[in-house]
Amino acid sequence: MNTVNEQHTADPKKVQLYLERVGDLFSQIKTWFQGELEVATDTIQIKEPAGNYEAPTLSIREKGQAEILANLIPKSSGTILFKGMIEINGGLDQIHLEYMAKGGPQVTLTQGNTYPMLNGINQNGWYWIVDPVTKTTRFTDKASLLEMITWVSDHEF
């Protein structure tokens, strides 16, 4: 369980697990968009308390077009509530994907009673927090990623 009280310290195993999760998502994205969109890879240097490391990035564009619709950039192997973050940015906006374990982050309001901070975290994976007020999340699949790309770029599919 991931709680607000967890401490995040330097941990090479945590970084390695994060890079595996990022790599798995990026491999899925390449498969989802094969033949539909161009997906280019690059790398970025990340400096954070967990360590300094190189991580892959993705750029997504329409086939044959120069304009990048969205960049997916790993940001951190762990934040206060999540087990990793990826930024998705485009010409219009940016959003974040957060890696969450099934059940998501929990908060203890009374002794022994924990409650989910977000709704819909039914499996381990990358989630978009669509609305933090209503606690609405979306699991990252092809359809939701296309919606995210539209959100950050205003490009309709």
C-alpha positions in Angstrom: 0.0 0.0 0.0 1.2 3.5 -0.9 0.5 6.0 1.9 1.1 9.7 2.4 3.6 8.8 5.2 6.0 6.8 3.0 9.5 8.1 2.7 11.3 8.3 -0.7 15.1 7.8 -0.5 17.9 7.0 -2.9 17.3 3.5 -4.2 18.9 2.1 -7.4 16.4 -0.8 -7.4 13.5 1.7 -7.4 15.1 3.5 -10.4 15.6 0.2 -12.3 11.9 -0.8 -11.7 10.8 2.7 -12.8 12.8 2.4 -16.0 11.3 -1.0 -16.7 7.8 0.4 -16.2 8.6 3.3 -18.5 10.1 0.9 -21.1 7.1 -1.4 -21.0 4.7 1.5 -21.5 6.8 2.9 -24.4 6.9 -0.5 -26.0 3.1 -0.7 -25.8 2.7 2.7 -27.3 4.9 1.8 -30.3 2.8 -1.3 -30.8 -0.5 0.6 -30.5 0.5 3.2 -33.0 2.4 1.1 -35.5 1.3 2.1 -39.0 -0.8 4.9 -37.7 1.5 7.5 -36.1 5.2 8.1 -36.0 6.8 7.3 -32.7 10.4 8.5 -32.2 12.7 7.7 -29.3 15.4 9.7 -27.6 16.9 9.9 -24.2 17.0 12.4 -21.3 19.3 12.7 -18.3 17.3 12.7 -15.0 18.7 14.0 -11.7 16.6 13.2 -8.6 17.1 12.1 -5.0 16.9 8.4 -6.2 20.0 9.0 -8.4 21.1 10.3 -11.7 20.2 8.2 -14.7 19.3 8.1 -18.4 15.7 7.5 -19.4 14.0 7.1 -22.8 11.6 9.7 -24.2 9.0 9.4 -26.9 7.8 11.9 -29.5 4.5 11.3 -31.4 3.5 12.9 -34.7 1.3 12.2 -37.6 3.0 10.2 -40.4 4.9 12.4 -42.7 4.3 15.6 -40.6 7.0 17.6 -38.9 4.9 18.9 -36.0 5.2 16.8 -32.8 1.8 16.2 -31.3 3.1 15.0 -27.9 6.3 14.3 -26.0 6.4 11.7 -23.3 9.1 12.6 -20.8 9.9 10.5 -17.7 10.2 12.9 -14.7 10.7 10.9 -11.5 11.0 7.3 -10.2 8.8 8.3 -7.3 6.8 11.2 -5.9 5.1 11.5 -2.5 2.1 9.5 -3.5 3.1 7.6 -6.7 5.6 5.1 -7.9 6.7 7.2 -10.9 5.7 10.0 -13.2 5.8 10.8 -16.9 5.0 14.2 -18.3 3.0 14.4 -21.6 3.4 17.8 -23.2 2.2 19.3 -26.5 1.8 22.7 -28.0 -1.3 23.5 -25.9 -0.9 21.9 -22.5 0.8 19.3 -20.4 -0.5 16.5 -18.2 1.1 13.8 -16.0 0.9 10.0 -16.0 1.4 8.5 -12.5 2.3 4.9 -11.9 0.1 3.4 -9.2 -0.3 0.0 -7.6 -3.8 -1.5 -7.5 -5.9 0.4 -5.0 -3.8 3.6 -5.5 -2.6 5.9 -2.7 -4.5 5.6 0.6 -5.1 8.0 3.4 -5.8 7.2 7.0 -8.5 9.4 8.5 -9.2 7.6 11.7 -7.1 4.9 13.4 -7.2 1.8 11.4 -9.5 3.2 8.6 -7.8 3.8 5.3 -9.6 5.3 2.2 -8.5 5.6 -1.4 -7.4 9.0 -2.5 -8.4 8.3 -6.1 -11.1 6.2 -7.8 -10.6 3.5 -10.4 -7.2 2.2 -9.6 -8.1 -1.4 -10.4 -4.7 -2.7 -11.5 -1.1 -1.7 -11.4 -0.2 0.7 -14.2 0.0 4.2 -15.5 -2.9 6.5 -14.8 -4.0 10.0 -15.8 -5.6 11.9 -13.0 -8.4 13.5 -15.1 -10.0 15.4 -12.2 -8.4 15.5 -8.7 -11.6 17.1 -7.2 -13.8 14.1 -8.2 -10.8 11.7 -7.9 -11.4 10.6 -11.5 -8.6 8.6 -13.1 -8.1 6.9 -16.5 -5.9 3.8 -17.0 -3.5 4.3 -19.9 -4.6 2.3 -22.9 -4.6 3.3 -26.6 -7.9 5.1 -26.5 -7.1 7.1 -23.3 -3.6 8.0 -24.7 -5.2 9.4 -27.9 -7.5 11.5 -25.6 -4.4 12.7 -23.7 -2.6 13.6 -26.9 -5.7 15.6 -28.0 -5.8 17.3 -24.6 -2.2 18.5 -24.9 -2.1 19.3 -28.6 -5.8 20.0 -29.6 -5.3 17.5 -32.5 -8.4 15.4 -33.1 -8.1 11.8 -34.1 
